[in-house]
């Protein structure tokens, strides 16, 4: 049995929209938390509509080190690609990397982490990082469709 660290009904900002089959959630920064909450909703309701999730400069906050929803890696059944920048001024690398350390230590197979030298917005404004990030996301989506 999985214990949930977050109750989605407590978050008034959580838009209770419906999802359809083969949905891919992609979220940047706090949008990643919203994407994960949709994955939690999919798990709780056992709808299996969401195929996978991509987090860009975001993370699960598995250990609750940041002041937003703590989402356990174990409650997200979907494959998740997490892209983290070492120089992110909004999401400190040392806090975000904890999720990756848990994935490694517990051998969680459906969570993938890519770490780059970018900052919080560089994957959208740096031409090389944008191209690289887009390729990673496309590869992740094709793998999980």
C-alpha angles and dihedrals in degrees: 000000000000118000114216121225093192133052108204092205089067092065111080091188091060106109107219095213121155121247128210134219116296096018116167114203116211121180136172121207110326088000085071090063090052090050090051091048088056088052090051090050089050090052095047093047092041091223097137091208097132114076099185146335135230122203118196115193087343136097146188095263084220093171095040093242094144129058097253136073116322105222118188117230087224096061094060108080095176122091110262129200111201119194114194130181118218090214097047107144094194102042108041110226094222090059097042094047091063090079090056091049090053091049090053097044094046094038094233103181106195099057118087126188128200117188121196136172093252133118129230096292105018095104087064100043106029107082095214095046091045091054092045093047092047090051091050092050093047091050091049092049094048091048093054103040 
